């Protein structure tokens, strides 16, 4: 079963800020060790990581977070031998750039920030351009002071590396799996088709290694687009990050030195790599938006629009599947028919809105009392049905009594009747009592007959058929 790699309990703010400081410190060390001697880093992930975390976790974006990040930035420079003035200047520019990008993204709809809308990639590009420009403008004045080079060269190199880093790293952070994400659709796809897109990337890498030439940058585009159509935005962004960094390293090895002497070539390479990642990112966002729309449509079709439980047709389909699986097993399967007692009186005396609220509350109460594997559906009006897989007759009766009790004890307040209470009558039948060949319709009819006996004997009770 799909389990996102996430903490189930959020960290306390002090621990979160301490973790942020340590993470920025480590990311800065990665960037510092990637610096050419006497100049800026070839790859600087810290700013993009900071922006992604602040946007992904809005509660983290408080003044202490910026202080913690600043401590991480400056500490990394100081322990690697930089002067205080250089560390403060360059890292002040880093913080300004990340803050500018955060201001662009912070008020967007959550689905846009999670890369689940077709426009997500464009907003991310706007934020990356803004952050890169602000950071580069704030830091370029350091070039003649610390690097003995024109400020225009530092402006070009800073802007291009930040633009590339933001477009490659921030999507990975924003789209990383969360606890409330639905299972990925790729689980229902045969294994050969799940690995085919990433295999095409490996093939493209091999082909361009053999062929080479100026067109080698585009060899991986079809594979990246296929991955964007086949995988989640997170997986697609992660693959883009790996492929684009590998592409940049492959092009630059032995050809480019990431210093002012090659500023125009480096600028062209980094912008090209950024655009290489932008196309698959836009496709992945559009694909995610389409998948979400299909999920919403499927949910609307399969679920009752009032109570949120399964609609009749979907309940019958899922019940048949469970019956085919559990009918002949040792524990078997049970079916409950549940009817709200005196529901017509509620509608007549308090109105249909009160009746609707009562049905919603009863459905929520029963859902809370069922096991995760149990299936609840609304068959129509005030009538519900439940399938209890892998339940013995005694276990099924205990669950039915639990449903009856939780409904009886829970108040269902409405504007017309703040302390309204309700009861349900339940008919129960177990597959073992009807033999191994009974279908779901037969079980429902038997449970319905038991339900009518429960009503005839005074309601608010469980009767077994």
N, C-alpha and C positions, 0 to 999 in steps of 0.2 A: 504494500500500500504506500502511496505517495506521502512523504513526510518532509516538509521544508526544513532546512537546517536553520532553525531559529530558536532563540530563547523564548520560553513560554512566559517568563516573568520579566518585565522591563527592569533594567538596572536603575538604581537610585541615581538622582542627578549628580551627586559628587563622583560616584563610580563611573558614570557615563562620561563626565568631563575629564576625569583622569585617564580613562581609556582612549578618549579622543586625543589627548595630549601625547600619549605613548604612540598611538597609531600615526599621528602626524610626524612625530620624531623619527619613527622607523621609515616612513615614506620619504622623508627628507634625506635620510642616510642613503637610501636607494638612489635618489637623484644626485646627491653629492658625489657618490662613487662613479656616476655616469658622466661626470663633467670632464671635458677636455681640460688639459692643464691650463690654468689661467683664464678660464671663461665659464659661461653658463652650462648647465646640465643638458645633455642630449635628450634625456627623458626625466621629467619632473612630475611624479604622480600625486604629490601632496595636495596641491591646490584643487585638482579635480576630485580627489577623495574627500576633501573638506566640503566642497560644494555639494557633492552627492549626498553625504551624510546629513548636512544641515537641511537639505530639501526633503530627503526621505523621512527624517525624524524631526518634525516641526518643534516638538518639545525640547529638543536638544539646542535649538537656536535661541539661546539666551546669552546675555553678556559674558557670563563665565565661560561659555564655549569658545568665544573669540579669545579670551585670555588664555585658556588652556591651549588652544591652537598656537597662539603666539609663543607661548613657552616652549612648545614642541619645535616650532620653526627655529627660534633663536638658539635653543640648546643644541640642536643638531649642527648648526653652523659653528658655534663656539667650540664644541668638542672636536671638530675637525679642523680647527686652526684659523677660522675667519676672525677678523677684527669685529669689535662691538659695532662700530659705525657701519660697516658693510652688512653685518647681519641684520641690524635694525632697518636699514634702507631697503635692502632686497626683500626681506620678509614682510616689511610693511606694505610693499607693493604686492606681494603675494596675497596678503590678507585683503587688501583693497579689491583686487581682481575677483577673488572668490566671493566677497561680499556683494559686489556688483552683479555677479551671476545669480546669487541667491535672491537679490531684490527682484530680478526678472521672473524667477520661477515660484517664489514663495506663495503668491496668492492665486495660483492657477488651481483649477479643479484637480482633485486627487487622481482621477483617472488619467488626466493629461500628464501629471507628474510621474505616474507609474508606467508611462509609455503604452497606454491602452486606448489611445485615440489617434486618428489619422494625422492630426495636426501636432502631435507630440514632438516629432523630429524637428519641425520648423521652430517650435518654441525653444527646444534644446539648442539648436543652431544659433538662435538669437541670443540666448544666454551665454553661449560659448564665445560668440563674437564680442559681446559686451564685456565679459570678464577678461578676455584676452586683451582687448584694447585698453581697458582701464589699468590692468596690471602692467602692460608694456609701457604705457605713457608715464605711469608712476615710477617705473624702475629704469627707464632708458637713460636717465641722467647720470646713472652710476657708471656708464661705459667709459667716459674719459677719466673719471676719478680712480676707478679700480682696475679697469681692463685695458687702458691706453688705446681705446678705439673710438670711432665716431658714435654718437648717440643713435644715429639712424640705423647702424648695423645692429645694435642691441635691441632697438625697437622692432626691427624685422624678425630677428631670431626669437625674441621673447614672445611676440605675438603669434608666430607660426607654431612654436612648440606648445604654447598654452592652448591654442585652438585645437591642435591635434590631441593633446592630452584630455581636454574636456570632452571632446566628441567620442573618444575611445573609452574613457574610464567612467564618466558620469552615468551613461546608460546602464553599465553593468551594476552600479550601486543602486540606481533607482528601480531597476527591474528584477533585482534579486528576489527569490521566492519569499512569500510571507505565509503566515499560518492560515489566513483566510482565502488563499488562492485555491481555485478548483484544480482537481487533478489534470495534468497535461493531456491533451488529446492524443499525443503520440503513444500513450500506453495502449491504445486500441489499434495501432498500426503494426503490421508484421515487422519483425526485427530487421529484415533486409531493407525495408523502405525507411526505417528509422535511422539506419547507419549510412544509407546511400548518399545523402547530402554532404555529410562531413567527409565521406570517402572521396567525393568529387573534389573537395578542397585539396586533399592530399595528392590526388592525381594532377590537379592543376599546378601544384607546387613542383611536382616532378617534371611536368612538361616544360614549365618556364625555366627550370634549372638547366634543362637540355637545350632549349631554343635560345633563351636570353633575348637580348635586343631591347630597343626603346619601348616596345609594346608589352614588356613583361609585367608592368604594373597592373594591367587589366586582365591578365589571364585568370585570376581568381574571382572575377566579378560574377560569372554565372553560378559558381559554387556558393558564393556568399548570398546571392539572391535566392537560390534554392533553399539554403539553410534558413533564411528569413521567412520563407513561406512554410517551412516544415516544423520549425522549432519555436519556442517561446522567445519573446524579446530578450530575456536574460541570456539564454543559451546562444542566440544569434549575436548579441552584443559581445559576449565573451569570445566567441569564435572570431568576430571582427577584430577585437583587441589583439588576439594572438596573431592572426594573419597579417594585420596591418603593421604591427611592430616587427614581425619577421620580414615583411616586405621592405620596410624602411632599412632594417639592418642589412638585408641582402643587397639592396641598391647601393647603400652607402659604403659597404665594405671595400676598402681599397680604392674608392673613388672620391668620397667626400670626407672632409674634416669639418666637424660642426663648430667652426670658428668664423670670425668676420671675413676671413679670406674667401670663404665659400658662401657668403650670406645669401646671395640671390639663388644659388642652386639649392641650398638647404630650405629656403622659404618655399621654392617651387615643389620640392619633394614632400615637405610636411603638408602643404595645402592639398597636394594630390592625394596623399594618404588619407587626409581628413575627408575629402570628397569620396574616396573609395569606400569609407565607412558609412557615409551619409546615406547613400542609396539603399543598401541593405537595412539600415536602421529605419528608414521611412517605410520600407516594405514590411518589416517586422511589426511596426506600430499599426499599420493598416490591417495586417493580418490578425493582430491581437484584437483590434476593434471589431473586426468582422466576427471573430470567434466569440467575443463577449455578446455581440448582438444575437448570434445563433443560440448561445446558452440562455439568454433572457427569453428568446422566443420559445425555446424548448421548455423552459420552466413555466412560462405562461400557458402553454398547451397542456402540460402534464399536471399542473397543480390547480387546485380550486382557488379562484380569485378572491374569495372572501376569507377563508380560514388558513390558506397556505398549505394545507395537507394535500396529498395526492387526489387528483380528480378521479372520477369513476373508472374511466377507460384505462388510465395509467395504473391505478390500483389493481384492476383485474389482470393486466398484463404482468405486473411485477408479482402478483400473487400466484399466477400460473407458473412462473419461473421458479418461485420458491417451493411450490407444491411438487413440481417435477424433481427438485433436488432433494427435498427432505421427506417426502411421503413414505418412502420405503426404508428410511434410516431408523435407528433404534428409538430415538426420542419422538420422532414424527413431527407433526405440525398441527397447530390449532387455529381456528377461525372464530372471531368474535363479531357479533352484530350488536351495535350500541345505538340506543335511541334515547333522546332527551325527553324526560317525563314532563307532561303538561306544557309542551312548548307552544301549542296553539294559544293557550291562555296568556302566555307572555306576549305574543304578538297582538292579541286582541286587547289586552289591558294596558300594555306599555308601549305598543307600537313596534313596527318592523325594525326600526333602528336599534331598539333595545334587544330585539330578538337576534339581530345580526351580531351585536356585541357579545351576547351570551354564547352564541356558537363559536365565535373567535376565542373567547376565554376558555370554553370547554375543550376546544381543539388544542390550545396551548397547554392546558392542564394535563390532558391525556398524553401529549407528546413528552412532557417532562417525566411522566411515570413509566414510559415504555423503555425497553432496552434498545441499544443502538441498531440491532439487526431487525427489530420489529417494523412492520409497515402499517401505517394508518392512512385511511382514505375516507373521503366524504362521498357517499353514494347518492345523496340528494336530500334536500330539506334538512331535517334534524337527525338524519340517520347516518351513522358512521360504521366503518368496518375495520377490523384489525386482523392481520396475519401474524402469527407468532411462530416463527421457524425454530426448530430444534428445542421444542418445549414438550415435556411430558404432560399428561392430563393434570397432574397435581400442580405442576409449575404454571400451566396455563390458567388454572382456576385461581391461583394466588395472584397472578398478574391482573386478571379480570377484577378481582376484589380490590386490588390496589387502584385500578382505574376508577372503580365505583366510589371508593373512599376519597380519593383526591378531588374528585368532582364535588362530592357532597360537602367536603370540609372547606372548599375554597369559595370565598365571596366573589361574586361577579357584579361589581358595582357599575351602575349606569346613572346618567343624570336623573332619570325618572325614579330609579330605585337604587340608592347608593349601597345598600346591604343585601342585594338580591342573592339568593342561593338557588341551586338547581340540583337535581339528581338524575341519574341515568339508569336505565334497565339494560341488562346485557345477556345475550344468548351466546352460549359457548358450545362448540363441537370440536372434537379431536379427530384427526384423520384415522387413528387406530380404531375408532368406534364404527367407521363406515367401510373398512377394508382398504386394501391397497389400490383399488381401481377408481375410487371416487374422484371426480374432477372438482374444480373450484366452485362451479355453479351448484353442485350437489351439497358441498360443505356450507355454502352460503344459505341455501334453502333450509338445511337442518339447523343452522345457527339462528335463522330468522324464526323458525318454529319455536325454538327454545326462548327466543326473545319475547314472543307473544305470550308464552306461558309465564314469563317473569312479570309482564304487565298485568296478566290476569290474576296473579297471586298478590298484587299490591304494589308493584313497581319498586324501584330502588333496590334491586337485587340481581344476583347472577344465577342463571339457570343453565344446566348442562343438558345438551341434547344427546 
